[in-house]
């Protein structure tokens, strides 16, 4: 998952939750975990043989987006709900 801010930048601090039939996992998009470290701003979930039932992105401002039955083995870019629509 690659959540973005309303301005199109990576949404660092956004929490991404993925639910399957047997488990629920949450990851937070962060910039880095140590001094002079930078990480790709994505939340990667290894599903194995599971299929995702839904995912939810919660931005630091409290807004949320939920998508039902997302395609597996796909990178999903999720825009902030206040992002302009062109």
N, C-alpha and C positions, 0 to 999 in steps of 0.2 A: 504494500500500500504506500502510496506517495501522496499524503495530504498536503494541500497548499493553503496559504493565507488568502485573504480577500484580494491581495495585490499580486498573487501568483508566485510568491516566494515559498520555499519549503516551510512547512508548519512545525517548526521545532517546538516541542512541548505538547503536541497533540497526542492523545492516547487512542490507539487503535485496538479494538476488540474483535476477535474472530470467534464465531461459534460454529461447531460441528455437532453431529449427533452425539458424540461421546465426550467432548471437552470444550472449554472456553479458555482463551488465552488473550492477554492484553500486553501490548508493548507501547512504550513511549518513544516518539521520535526525538532524538537528541543530537546535539552538534558534535559532541565528543565526550570521552569519559576520563581523560587525563590531560596533563599539561602538554601543550602543543599537539594535541590530537584532534583530528577532524574525521567524522564518519559520514557516510552517505545518509541523507535524511529520509530514510524509508523504514517501514516496519515489515520485516520479512517473516513469514510463517511457513514452516515446513509441514505440510498437511499429510504427507504419506499417502495412504489409500483413502483418507477421509475426503469428503466433499464439504465445502463451506456452506452453511445454511444462511448465514448473514454476517455482515460486519458493520461495526459502528465506529465512527470517528468522532471524538470529542475534542474540540479545540480548547485552548487555555481560557478563552472568554466564556466557556460554558455551552456554546452552541454545538449541536450534534447533527450528524447525517447517518442514517442507517440504510443499507442496501440489502435486499433479500436475494437469496440464491445467486450470489456472484459467480462468475465463471472461475473455475480453478486453474492453476498454473498460468495466471495472467497477472500482469502488473496493472493495478487500478490507480488512476490519479483521481483524487477526490478534492473538489474545490470547496472552499469555505462557503457556507450558505449565503453570505453577504457579497460574494464575488460578483462583479458586474457581468451581465449576459450581453454578448454582442451578436 
